[in-house]
Amino acid sequence: MGLLRYRDTGRLLTEKEFRYETRKRRPHNVPAQGELTEAWLNGEGIDVVFDGPKTGPVCDGAFKNSDGRWYTQWSNG
């Protein structure tokens, strides 16, 4: 899984960062590594950020596409 996005703040983070921040909740209700699903994340107020078209070497964040999903946004810096 690539990036995750908190809906309430728009903050982007990796699954590793998410797991570090929620380590006190585990193993109670956070699925195991590699088993996070869109449905579970949706219940937590988190969106999956899919890989967008890579038009440059720098990831500038994420954008919401017309399909309702979030994608990484790339630029030349």
matplotlib code that plots the C-alpha trace (Angstrom):
import matplotlib.pyplot as plt

x = [0.0, 1.3, 0.1, -2.9, -4.8, -6.7, -10.0, -10.4, -7.0, -5.8, -2.5, -0.7, 1.3, 2.7, 1.3, 4.5, 3.8, 0.2, 1.2, 3.7, 1.1, -1.6, 0.8, -1.0, -4.2, -2.7, -3.4, -6.9, -8.4, -5.7, -5.3, -1.9, 0.7, -0.4, -4.0, -5.5, -8.5, -10.3, -13.4, -11.5, -9.7, -13.0, -14.4, -11.4, -11.8, -8.8, -8.6, -6.1, -4.0, -3.3, -0.3, -1.1, 0.6, 4.3, 5.1, 8.2, 10.4, 8.8, 5.6, 3.6, 0.8, -2.5, -5.6, -9.1, -10.0, -13.4, -13.8, -13.8, -10.4, -7.2, -4.0, -0.5, 0.5, 3.9, 5.9, 9.4, 9.8]
y = [0.0, 3.4, 6.6, 7.1, 10.4, 11.5, 13.0, 15.5, 17.1, 16.1, 14.8, 12.2, 9.4, 6.0, 2.7, 2.5, 6.0, 5.1, 1.9, 3.8, 6.4, 3.7, 1.3, 1.6, 0.4, -2.8, -5.6, -4.8, -3.4, -2.6, -5.3, -7.0, -5.6, -5.8, -6.5, -3.0, -2.8, 0.2, -0.8, -0.8, 2.5, 4.1, 3.4, 5.1, 8.3, 7.5, 7.3, 5.2, 7.2, 5.3, 5.9, 8.7, 9.4, 10.1, 13.4, 14.3, 13.1, 15.0, 13.9, 17.1, 15.5, 14.0, 15.0, 13.7, 12.3, 12.3, 8.6, 9.8, 8.2, 10.0, 9.8, 11.0, 14.2, 14.5, 17.4, 18.5, 20.3]
z = [0.0, -0.9, 0.9, 3.1, 3.6, 6.7, 5.5, 8.3, 7.9, 4.4, 5.9, 3.9, 5.5, 4.7, 6.1, 8.3, 9.7, 10.3, 12.2, 14.3, 15.3, 16.1, 17.8, 21.2, 19.6, 18.1, 18.0, 19.2, 16.1, 13.5, 10.8, 10.4, 8.0, 4.4, 5.4, 5.6, 3.3, 1.8, 3.8, 7.1, 6.3, 5.3, 8.7, 10.2, 8.1, 5.9, 2.1, 0.1, -2.2, -5.4, -7.7, -10.2, -13.5, -12.9, -14.7, -12.7, -9.9, -7.0, -5.2, -4.5, -2.7, -3.9, -5.9, -6.1, -9.5, -11.0, -10.0, -6.4, -5.6, -4.5, -6.6, -6.1, -7.9, -9.4, -10.8, -11.7, -8.4]

ax = plt.figure().add_subplot(projection="3d")
ax.plot(x, y, z, "-o")
ax.set_aspect("equal")
plt.show()
